[in-house]
Amino acid sequence: MRRRAVLASALTAASTAAAGCSAVESRTEHTDPTVKTDDNAKYLEFREGGTDLATVGIDPRFAPLPDHFHTSISHLEDTELQSLTQRFVALGGDGTPPQLSLQGPFMGDHKPHPSVSLFREGTAAVVEVHRFGELADETVFIDLPVIQWPESAPRLVVESTVELAETGLTDHTHVLDGQFEFEFTAETEAGERTADTPGSSGQGR
């Protein structure tokens, strides 16, 4: 116990000294991820200097319209998730945003719990995780069931922004920006279906 106390005091002193030298937070923006596809799922892979920083994925379920969106975020050891913003926009339909709901697991035995918002903004359904809490240093899975999909919309664009902080004495944040694109079979007004293949396109932003 005494050794732990001494180490804690040394780390606190070092942190205080570092903060005194420079209190300015550094941020690096990453806007050109590699896009990988696995069946319907798409993954944005972010790297820096040959190191894998994080992978953000969306695995949709169709029946035949979107039924669920499963988001996953894995990240480098010794980093913590700070925030997530995802904007879901349905294209080619009546211009209304998708109606989504939120499922966990976002509750655990320890605090602080994650802080999450789900709302509409113009034509987009927006998911925001303001604080990851106890899940900040883990791989995170978010399940978004689709309550209602805009009529005849055969295409989905998801704009995704993740803030990832390095832990330890450094005060450095990585901002990971990318975009998902999905196409799928959708009902038309005449009751016919488009011939698009699920998950047939996607690109990084």
C-alpha positions in Angstrom: 0.0 0.0 0.0 2.8 2.4 0.8 4.5 1.7 -2.5 1.2 2.5 -4.3 0.8 5.7 -2.4 4.4 6.8 -3.3 3.7 6.0 -7.0 0.4 7.9 -6.9 2.2 10.9 -5.4 4.9 10.8 -8.1 2.4 10.6 -10.9 0.4 13.4 -9.5 3.5 15.6 -9.2 4.5 14.7 -12.8 1.0 15.5 -14.1 1.0 18.9 -12.3 4.4 19.7 -13.7 3.3 18.8 -17.2 0.1 20.8 -16.9 2.2 23.8 -15.9 4.4 23.5 -18.9 1.6 23.3 -21.4 -2.1 23.4 -20.7 -3.1 23.5 -24.4 -4.8 20.3 -25.6 -3.5 19.0 -28.9 -6.0 17.5 -31.5 -5.3 15.5 -34.6 -8.1 15.1 -37.2 -8.3 11.9 -39.3 -10.6 12.2 -42.3 -9.5 9.5 -44.8 -10.1 6.1 -43.3 -9.8 2.8 -45.1 -13.3 1.3 -45.9 -13.6 -2.5 -45.5 -16.8 -4.5 -46.3 -17.9 -7.8 -44.8 -21.3 -8.9 -46.3 -23.6 -6.0 -45.4 -21.3 -4.6 -42.7 -18.9 -1.7 -43.4 -15.9 -0.7 -41.3 -13.9 2.5 -41.2 -10.3 1.8 -40.2 -8.2 4.7 -38.9 -4.4 4.6 -38.7 -1.6 6.9 -37.7 2.0 6.2 -38.5 1.4 2.6 -39.2 -0.6 2.1 -36.0 -4.2 1.1 -35.9 -6.0 3.7 -33.9 -9.6 2.6 -34.2 -12.2 0.8 -36.2 -15.8 2.0 -36.5 -18.3 -0.4 -37.9 -22.0 -0.5 -38.9 -23.7 -3.8 -39.5 -27.2 -3.2 -40.8 -30.1 -5.8 -40.8 -32.6 -5.7 -43.6 -36.1 -7.3 -43.8 -36.0 -6.1 -46.7 -36.0 -2.5 -45.4 -33.5 -1.5 -42.6 -34.5 -3.2 -39.4 -31.5 -2.7 -37.1 -28.2 -0.9 -37.2 -25.4 -2.3 -35.0 -22.5 0.1 -34.4 -19.2 -1.1 -33.0 -16.1 0.9 -32.0 -12.8 -0.8 -31.2 -9.7 1.2 -30.4 -6.1 1.2 -29.5 -5.1 0.1 -26.0 -4.2 3.1 -23.7 -6.9 5.2 -25.4 -10.3 6.2 -24.2 -13.5 7.0 -26.1 -14.6 10.6 -25.4 -17.7 11.1 -27.7 -19.5 9.7 -30.7 -21.8 11.5 -33.1 -23.6 9.6 -35.9 -26.1 11.2 -38.4 -28.4 8.7 -40.3 -29.8 10.2 -43.5 -32.2 8.3 -45.8 -31.8 9.3 -49.4 -34.2 8.9 -52.3 -37.4 8.8 -50.2 -39.8 11.4 -48.9 -37.2 13.5 -47.1 -38.1 12.5 -43.6 -35.5 11.2 -41.2 -35.5 7.5 -40.1 -37.1 6.8 -36.7 -34.6 5.0 -34.5 -34.6 3.7 -31.0 -31.7 2.9 -28.7 -30.7 -0.3 -26.9 -27.8 -1.1 -24.7 -25.8 -2.5 -23.2 -25.3 1.0 -21.8 -25.7 0.2 -18.2 -23.3 -1.7 -15.9 -22.4 -2.2 -12.3 -20.1 0.8 -12.0 -20.4 4.5 -12.5 -20.3 6.9 -14.3 -22.7 5.4 -16.8 -22.6 6.5 -20.5 -24.6 9.6 -21.4 -26.5 9.2 -24.7 -28.9 11.3 -26.8 -31.1 10.3 -29.7 -32.9 13.1 -31.7 -33.9 14.4 -35.1 -32.1 17.2 -36.9 -33.5 18.2 -40.3 -33.5 15.1 -42.4 -31.2 13.2 -40.1 -31.6 10.9 -37.1 -28.7 11.8 -34.8 -27.1 9.6 -32.1 -24.8 11.3 -29.7 -22.8 9.7 -26.9 -21.6 12.6 -24.8 -19.7 10.4 -22.2 -18.8 6.8 -22.4 -18.2 6.5 -18.7 -17.3 2.9 -17.6 -17.1 1.8 -21.3 -14.5 4.4 -22.3 -11.6 2.0 -22.5 -13.6 -0.9 -23.9 -14.9 -2.0 -27.3 -18.4 -0.6 -27.5 -21.5 -2.0 -29.2 -24.6 0.0 -29.8 -27.9 -1.5 -31.1 -30.2 0.9 -32.9 -33.6 -0.7 -33.9 -35.4 1.0 -36.7 -39.0 2.0 -35.7 -39.9 3.5 -39.1 -38.0 3.8 -42.4 -38.9 6.7 -44.8 -41.1 5.4 -47.6 -39.2 4.3 -50.8 -35.8 5.4 -49.6 -33.3 2.9 -51.1 -30.1 4.5 -49.7 -28.5 5.5 -46.4 -25.6 7.8 -45.6 -24.2 7.8 -42.0 -21.8 10.5 -41.1 -19.7 9.4 -38.1 -17.4 11.4 -35.7 -15.5 9.7 -32.9 -13.3 11.5 -30.4 -10.5 9.3 -29.0 -8.2 10.5 -26.2 -4.7 9.1 -25.3 -4.5 8.2 -21.7 -1.5 8.9 -19.4 0.4 12.1 -19.0 -0.3 13.3 -22.6 -3.3 15.4 -23.4 -4.0 14.5 -27.0 -7.3 13.8 -28.8 -7.8 12.1 -32.1 -11.0 13.2 -34.1 -12.0 10.4 -36.4 -14.3 11.5 -39.2 -15.8 9.1 -41.8 -18.9 8.3 -43.8 -20.8 5.1 -44.5 -23.0 4.5 -47.5 -25.5 1.6 -47.9 -27.9 0.7 -50.7 -30.7 -1.9 -50.3 -34.0 -3.1 -51.7 -36.8 -0.6 -51.0 -40.5 -0.6 -51.7 -41.6 2.0 -54.3 -44.9 3.8 -54.3 -46.2 1.3 -56.9 -45.3 -1.6 -54.6 -42.3 -2.7 -56.7 -38.8 -3.1 -55.3 -35.6 -1.6 -56.5 -32.9 -4.0 -57.6 -30.1 -2.6 -55.5 -27.9 -5.1 -53.6 -27.7 -4.5 -49.8 -24.5 -2.7 -48.7 -23.2 -2.3 -52.3 -21.4 1.0 -51.9 -19.4 3.0 -49.4 -16.6 5.4 -49.1 -14.5 7.4 -46.6 -14.9 11.1 -46.3 
